């Protein structure tokens, strides 16, 4: 396969993996960078139904180069502006994972790494407050470049940014890493909620988080290969 064909195949797999792990459902999206100023993203559709024919090429302004009349995601600006702000980022996932939502609205309990598989969280995950940029009557969607810039600024140098009342956006230095982080952000959030019901919680230190993240980054292919196989066998597309 050509480099683009390989990237398309991996992005299709990523959509299906995220769906089978319930990180996305009928909503949410994933992208992968293929050049400094270009990225791939599916047309406006449910992630679990994405095929290679549905993958479009976008520039960093969120303009589709090859849409041919097909509708595109309203929140494509999430991807373009993060890629513009973060040259190190090669993939972006936006989801509404149910376990994560509470940590975006809680004033007292930030999302922090509770176990080694989520070391990439490192410290409290930042929260993007759209009211600061769109007022108190928006639909909470990142529907223009200005809001995309604001979200990218909230993300900063982190792996994850929570979006109050909306979801989360997760980035990675590769597509498998972004998928891994998306899955384990949701897992960590679920475990943290359970642990908090038991009493005081001991979180990872920054040193433990960094060491765990470095170790796990060397093992992502192990999980990626398994998840691709599982998604291929479980896909609802026949």
C-alpha positions as CSV (number, residue, x, y, z in Angstrom):
1,X,0.0,0.0,0.0
2,X,1.1,3.6,-0.5
3,X,1.7,5.7,2.6
4,X,-1.8,7.4,2.2
5,X,-3.5,4.0,1.7
6,X,-1.8,2.7,4.8
7,X,-2.8,5.8,6.8
8,X,-6.4,5.4,5.5
9,X,-6.5,1.7,6.5
10,X,-5.2,2.5,10.0
11,X,-7.7,5.4,10.4
12,X,-10.6,3.0,9.5
13,X,-9.3,0.5,12.0
14,X,-9.0,3.3,14.6
15,X,-12.6,4.3,14.2
16,X,-13.7,0.7,14.6
17,X,-11.5,0.1,17.6
18,X,-12.8,3.2,19.4
19,X,-16.4,2.1,18.6
20,X,-15.9,-1.5,19.9
21,X,-14.3,-0.1,23.1
22,X,-17.3,2.3,23.6
23,X,-15.1,5.3,23.5
24,X,-17.3,6.6,20.6
25,X,-20.8,5.6,19.6
26,X,-22.7,7.3,16.8
27,X,-20.7,10.4,17.5
28,X,-17.0,11.3,17.9
29,X,-14.2,11.2,15.4
30,X,-10.5,10.5,14.9
31,X,-7.9,11.9,12.5
32,X,-4.3,11.3,11.5
33,X,-1.8,13.7,10.0
34,X,-0.3,12.8,6.7
35,X,1.7,16.0,6.0
36,X,2.6,19.1,8.0
37,X,-0.5,20.8,6.7
38,X,-2.8,17.9,5.8
39,X,-4.8,15.3,7.8
40,X,-7.3,12.6,7.2
41,X,-10.7,12.5,8.7
42,X,-13.9,10.6,7.8
43,X,-16.9,12.3,6.3
44,X,-19.8,13.1,8.7
45,X,-20.9,9.7,9.8
46,X,-20.9,7.2,12.7
47,X,-17.3,6.0,13.5
48,X,-18.4,2.3,13.5
49,X,-19.5,2.6,9.9
50,X,-16.4,4.2,8.4
51,X,-14.8,2.6,5.4
52,X,-11.8,3.6,3.3
53,X,-14.1,5.3,0.8
54,X,-15.3,7.6,3.5
55,X,-11.9,9.1,4.4
56,X,-11.3,12.7,3.3
57,X,-8.2,14.9,3.2
58,X,-8.3,18.3,5.0
59,X,-6.1,21.3,5.4
60,X,-5.4,22.9,8.7
61,X,-8.2,25.4,8.2
62,X,-10.7,22.5,8.2
63,X,-11.4,22.7,4.5
64,X,-11.9,19.3,2.8
65,X,-9.9,19.0,-0.3
66,X,-11.8,16.0,-1.8
67,X,-15.2,16.0,-0.3
68,X,-17.0,16.0,-3.7
69,X,-20.2,17.2,-2.0
70,X,-20.1,14.9,1.0
71,X,-20.9,16.4,4.3
72,X,-18.1,16.9,6.9
73,X,-17.9,17.0,10.7
74,X,-18.9,20.3,12.2
75,X,-16.0,19.9,14.7
76,X,-13.2,19.4,12.2
77,X,-11.7,22.5,13.6
78,X,-10.7,20.6,16.7
79,X,-8.2,18.6,14.6
80,X,-6.9,21.4,12.3
81,X,-6.1,23.8,15.1
82,X,-4.5,21.2,17.3
83,X,-2.3,20.1,14.4
84,X,-1.4,23.8,13.8
85,X,-0.5,24.4,17.4
86,X,1.2,21.1,18.1
87,X,3.7,19.9,15.4
88,X,4.4,16.9,17.6
89,X,0.8,15.6,17.3
90,X,0.2,13.1,14.6
91,X,-3.3,11.9,15.6
92,X,-6.4,13.4,17.4
93,X,-9.4,11.7,18.9
94,X,-12.6,13.5,20.0
95,X,-15.1,11.5,22.1
96,X,-18.0,11.8,24.5
97,X,-17.0,8.8,26.6
98,X,-19.6,8.6,29.5
99,X,-17.0,7.8,32.2
100,X,-15.1,11.0,31.3
101,X,-17.9,13.5,31.2
102,X,-18.3,13.9,35.0
103,X,-14.6,15.0,35.4
104,X,-15.2,17.8,33.0
105,X,-18.0,19.3,35.1
106,X,-16.7,18.6,38.6
107,X,-15.2,21.6,40.4
108,X,-13.5,19.6,43.1
109,X,-12.2,16.4,41.5
110,X,-9.9,16.6,38.5
111,X,-9.1,13.6,36.3
112,X,-5.7,12.2,37.4
113,X,-3.8,9.0,36.7
114,X,-5.0,6.3,39.1
115,X,-3.1,3.4,37.5
116,X,0.0,2.8,35.4
117,X,-1.8,2.4,32.1
118,X,-2.9,6.0,32.3
119,X,0.4,7.5,33.2
120,X,0.1,9.8,30.1
121,X,-2.4,11.8,32.1
122,X,0.5,12.9,34.4
123,X,-1.3,15.5,36.4
124,X,-4.8,17.0,36.6
125,X,-6.3,17.1,33.0
126,X,-7.1,20.6,31.9
127,X,-10.7,21.6,31.3
128,X,-11.9,23.7,28.4
129,X,-14.7,26.1,29.3
130,X,-16.4,27.1,26.1
131,X,-18.4,29.8,27.9
132,X,-15.2,31.8,28.2
133,X,-15.2,32.0,24.4
134,X,-18.7,31.5,23.1
135,X,-20.9,32.9,25.9
136,X,-23.6,31.1,27.8
137,X,-25.9,30.1,24.9
138,X,-23.7,28.0,22.6
139,X,-24.3,24.4,21.6
140,X,-20.9,23.5,23.1
141,X,-19.5,22.5,19.7
142,X,-16.2,23.6,18.3
143,X,-17.8,24.8,15.1
144,X,-15.2,27.4,13.9
145,X,-11.5,28.0,13.9
146,X,-11.6,30.5,16.7
147,X,-13.0,27.9,19.1
148,X,-10.5,25.4,17.7
149,X,-7.7,27.7,18.6
150,X,-9.1,28.2,22.1
151,X,-9.4,24.5,22.6
152,X,-5.8,23.9,21.4
153,X,-4.6,26.5,23.9
154,X,-6.4,24.7,26.7
155,X,-4.8,21.5,25.7
156,X,-1.4,23.1,25.8
157,X,1.3,20.4,25.9
158,X,-0.9,17.8,27.5
159,X,-2.2,14.5,26.1
160,X,-5.8,15.1,27.1
161,X,-8.1,18.1,27.4
162,X,-11.6,17.7,28.9
163,X,-14.5,19.8,27.5
164,X,-17.0,20.8,30.1
165,X,-20.4,19.3,29.4
166,X,-19.2,17.9,26.1
167,X,-16.4,15.3,26.2
168,X,-12.7,15.1,25.7
169,X,-10.0,15.5,23.0
170,X,-7.0,13.2,23.1
171,X,-3.8,13.5,21.1
172,X,-0.8,11.3,20.3
173,X,2.5,11.2,18.5
174,X,1.0,8.4,16.4
175,X,-2.5,7.0,15.7
176,X,-2.0,3.9,17.8
177,X,-0.9,6.1,20.7
178,X,-3.9,8.4,20.4
179,X,-6.2,5.4,20.3
180,X,-4.5,3.8,23.3
181,X,-4.7,7.1,25.3
182,X,-8.4,7.5,24.4
183,X,-9.3,4.0,25.6
184,X,-7.3,4.3,28.8
185,X,-8.5,7.8,29.6
186,X,-12.0,6.4,29.7
187,X,-10.9,3.4,31.7
188,X,-9.0,5.6,34.2
189,X,-12.1,7.8,34.6
190,X,-14.3,4.8,35.4
191,X,-11.8,3.4,37.9
192,X,-11.3,6.8,39.5
193,X,-15.0,7.2,40.0
194,X,-15.2,3.8,41.7
195,X,-12.2,4.4,43.9
196,X,-13.5,7.7,45.1
197,X,-16.6,5.9,46.5
198,X,-14.3,3.8,48.7
199,X,-12.5,6.8,50.3
200,X,-9.2,8.6,49.9
201,X,-7.4,7.8,46.7
202,X,-3.7,7.5,46.1
203,X,-2.9,8.9,42.6
204,X,0.3,8.4,40.7
205,X,3.1,10.9,41.3
206,X,4.3,12.8,38.2
207,X,7.5,10.7,38.4
208,X,5.5,7.5,38.4
209,X,3.3,8.7,35.6
210,X,6.2,9.7,33.4
211,X,8.0,6.3,34.0
212,X,4.8,4.3,33.4
213,X,4.0,6.3,30.2
214,X,7.5,5.7,28.8
215,X,7.2,2.0,29.4
216,X,3.8,1.7,28.0
217,X,4.7,3.7,24.9
218,X,7.1,0.9,24.0
219,X,4.3,-1.7,24.2
220,X,1.5,0.1,22.3
221,X,1.9,-2.1,19.1
222,X,1.0,-5.1,21.3
223,X,-2.4,-3.7,22.1
224,X,-2.9,-2.1,18.7
225,X,-2.5,-5.4,16.8
226,X,-5.0,-7.1,19.2
227,X,-7.5,-4.3,19.0
228,X,-7.3,-4.2,15.2
229,X,-8.1,-8.0,15.1
230,X,-10.9,-7.6,17.6
231,X,-12.4,-4.7,15.7
232,X,-12.2,-6.6,12.4
233,X,-14.0,-9.6,13.9
234,X,-16.7,-7.5,15.6
235,X,-17.3,-4.9,12.9
236,X,-21.0,-4.3,12.1
237,X,-20.0,-3.7,8.5
238,X,-20.4,-6.8,6.4
